[in-house]
Amino acid sequence: MSVKSGRPRLLQLLIVLWLAAYAASFLQFALTGLAGDGFTRGLNRVMAFLGWQIGAGLIGCAIWIAGRDLPLGRAGRWLLRIPALLALALATAILALVLWARLARPAPAPPEPAPVTMPVTPSDR
């Protein structure tokens, strides 16, 4: 038995693990309750989503590496790249959002309103 003869089985296992981790990220985000108060309310859901996505991205990189030497043809190799490319797209989107938030120039704040005073009424003199 050569080293590469067990690679398709490893690849199948990695694809199943990737599908499970990728699905778990969305399921946990949807099913986890909100925790925290104020600014951090709901951050537990986002962090769980990102944790599962990081795991799925690492598995996706392993899929890409494990499948690059297999005789699958051009289309087969591109299909094996999809998990890693999805992880790269998510990381790029997060980086773009952080850069946009950092570099965007918000509109100036409106001026403060004048203090409220009692209306002037004519005197009856």
C-alpha positions as a Markdown table, in Angstrom:
| # | Residue | x | y | z |
|---|---|---|---|---|
| 1 | Met | 0.0 | 0.0 | 0.0 |
| 2 | Ser | 1.6 | 3.3 | -1.1 |
| 3 | Val | 1.3 | 6.5 | 0.8 |
| 4 | Lys | -1.0 | 8.1 | -1.9 |
| 5 | Ser | -3.4 | 5.1 | -1.9 |
| 6 | Gly | -4.8 | 6.2 | 1.5 |
| 7 | Arg | -5.1 | 9.9 | 0.4 |
| 8 | Pro | -8.6 | 9.7 | -1.1 |
| 9 | Arg | -10.0 | 8.3 | 2.2 |
| 10 | Leu | -8.2 | 11.0 | 4.1 |
| 11 | Leu | -9.6 | 13.6 | 1.7 |
| 12 | Gln | -13.1 | 12.2 | 2.2 |
| 13 | Leu | -12.7 | 12.5 | 6.0 |
| 14 | Leu | -11.4 | 16.0 | 5.7 |
| 15 | Ile | -14.3 | 17.1 | 3.5 |
| 16 | Val | -16.8 | 15.7 | 6.0 |
| 17 | Leu | -15.0 | 17.4 | 8.9 |
| 18 | Trp | -15.0 | 20.7 | 6.9 |
| 19 | Leu | -18.7 | 20.4 | 6.2 |
| 20 | Ala | -19.4 | 19.7 | 9.8 |
| 21 | Ala | -17.3 | 22.7 | 11.1 |
| 22 | Tyr | -18.7 | 25.1 | 8.4 |
| 23 | Ala | -22.3 | 24.1 | 9.2 |
| 24 | Ala | -21.6 | 24.2 | 13.0 |
| 25 | Ser | -20.5 | 27.9 | 12.7 |
| 26 | Phe | -23.9 | 28.9 | 11.3 |
| 27 | Leu | -25.9 | 26.6 | 13.6 |
| 28 | Gln | -24.2 | 27.8 | 16.7 |
| 29 | Phe | -24.6 | 31.4 | 15.7 |
| 30 | Ala | -28.3 | 30.9 | 15.1 |
| 31 | Leu | -28.9 | 28.8 | 18.2 |
| 32 | Thr | -26.7 | 30.5 | 20.9 |
| 33 | Gly | -28.5 | 33.0 | 23.1 |
| 34 | Leu | -27.2 | 36.5 | 23.6 |
| 35 | Ala | -25.0 | 37.1 | 26.6 |
| 36 | Gly | -23.5 | 40.3 | 28.0 |
| 37 | Asp | -24.7 | 43.8 | 28.5 |
| 38 | Gly | -24.3 | 46.9 | 26.4 |
| 39 | Phe | -21.6 | 46.9 | 23.8 |
| 40 | Thr | -20.6 | 43.3 | 24.3 |
| 41 | Arg | -24.1 | 41.9 | 24.1 |
| 42 | Gly | -24.1 | 39.1 | 21.5 |
| 43 | Leu | -20.3 | 39.0 | 21.1 |
| 44 | Asn | -20.4 | 35.4 | 22.3 |
| 45 | Arg | -22.3 | 34.4 | 19.2 |
| 46 | Val | -19.8 | 36.2 | 16.9 |
| 47 | Met | -16.8 | 34.7 | 18.6 |
| 48 | Ala | -18.3 | 31.2 | 18.4 |
| 49 | Phe | -18.9 | 31.8 | 14.7 |
| 50 | Leu | -15.4 | 32.9 | 14.1 |
| 51 | Gly | -13.9 | 30.0 | 16.1 |
| 52 | Trp | -15.7 | 27.5 | 14.0 |
| 53 | Gln | -14.8 | 29.4 | 10.8 |
| 54 | Ile | -11.1 | 29.4 | 11.7 |
| 55 | Gly | -11.3 | 25.6 | 12.3 |
| 56 | Ala | -13.1 | 25.1 | 9.0 |
| 57 | Gly | -10.5 | 27.3 | 7.3 |
| 58 | Leu | -7.6 | 25.2 | 8.7 |
| 59 | Ile | -9.4 | 22.0 | 7.5 |
| 60 | Gly | -9.9 | 23.7 | 4.1 |
| 61 | Cys | -6.2 | 24.3 | 3.8 |
| 62 | Ala | -5.5 | 20.7 | 4.7 |
| 63 | Ile | -8.0 | 19.7 | 1.9 |
| 64 | Trp | -6.2 | 21.8 | -0.6 |
| 65 | Ile | -2.8 | 20.3 | 0.3 |
| 66 | Ala | -4.1 | 16.7 | 0.5 |
| 67 | Gly | -5.7 | 17.0 | -2.9 |
| 68 | Arg | -3.1 | 18.8 | -5.0 |
| 69 | Asp | -1.2 | 15.7 | -6.1 |
| 70 | Leu | -4.3 | 13.6 | -6.9 |
| 71 | Pro | -5.1 | 13.0 | -10.6 |
| 72 | Leu | -8.5 | 14.7 | -10.5 |
| 73 | Gly | -8.2 | 17.0 | -13.4 |
| 74 | Arg | -8.4 | 20.8 | -13.4 |
| 75 | Ala | -12.1 | 21.0 | -12.3 |
| 76 | Gly | -11.5 | 18.5 | -9.4 |
| 77 | Arg | -8.6 | 20.4 | -8.1 |
| 78 | Trp | -10.6 | 23.7 | -8.2 |
| 79 | Leu | -13.4 | 22.0 | -6.3 |
| 80 | Leu | -10.9 | 21.0 | -3.5 |
| 81 | Arg | -9.8 | 24.6 | -3.3 |
| 82 | Ile | -13.3 | 26.0 | -2.5 |
| 83 | Pro | -13.1 | 25.5 | 1.3 |
| 84 | Ala | -9.8 | 27.3 | 1.6 |
| 85 | Leu | -11.0 | 30.0 | -0.8 |
| 86 | Leu | -14.1 | 30.6 | 1.3 |
| 87 | Ala | -11.9 | 31.0 | 4.4 |
| 88 | Leu | -9.8 | 33.5 | 2.5 |
| 89 | Ala | -12.9 | 35.4 | 1.4 |
| 90 | Leu | -14.1 | 35.7 | 5.0 |
| 91 | Ala | -10.7 | 36.9 | 6.2 |
| 92 | Thr | -10.5 | 39.4 | 3.4 |
| 93 | Ala | -14.0 | 40.7 | 4.1 |
| 94 | Ile | -13.2 | 41.1 | 7.8 |
| 95 | Leu | -9.9 | 42.9 | 7.0 |
| 96 | Ala | -11.8 | 45.2 | 4.5 |
| 97 | Leu | -14.4 | 46.0 | 7.1 |
| 98 | Val | -11.8 | 46.9 | 9.7 |
| 99 | Leu | -9.8 | 49.0 | 7.2 |
| 100 | Trp | -13.0 | 50.8 | 6.1 |
| 101 | Ala | -14.0 | 51.5 | 9.7 |
| 102 | Arg | -10.5 | 52.8 | 10.4 |
| 103 | Leu | -10.0 | 55.0 | 7.3 |
| 104 | Ala | -13.6 | 56.2 | 6.6 |
| 105 | Arg | -14.2 | 59.9 | 7.3 |
| 106 | Pro | -17.6 | 60.2 | 9.0 |
| 107 | Ala | -19.7 | 63.3 | 8.3 |
| 108 | Pro | -19.3 | 66.1 | 10.9 |
| 109 | Ala | -21.6 | 66.0 | 13.9 |
| 110 | Pro | -24.5 | 68.4 | 13.7 |
| 111 | Pro | -24.2 | 71.6 | 15.8 |
| 112 | Glu | -25.6 | 71.5 | 19.3 |
| 113 | Pro | -29.1 | 72.9 | 19.5 |
| 114 | Ala | -29.6 | 76.2 | 21.3 |
| 115 | Pro | -30.9 | 76.0 | 24.8 |
| 116 | Val | -34.6 | 75.9 | 25.2 |
| 117 | Thr | -36.1 | 79.1 | 26.7 |
| 118 | Met | -39.6 | 80.2 | 27.5 |
| 119 | Pro | -41.3 | 82.0 | 24.6 |
| 120 | Val | -41.6 | 85.7 | 24.8 |
| 121 | Thr | -45.2 | 86.9 | 25.4 |
| 122 | Pro | -46.4 | 90.4 | 25.1 |
| 123 | Ser | -47.1 | 92.1 | 28.4 |
| 124 | Asp | -50.5 | 93.4 | 29.2 |
| 125 | Arg | -49.4 | 96.8 | 30.6 |
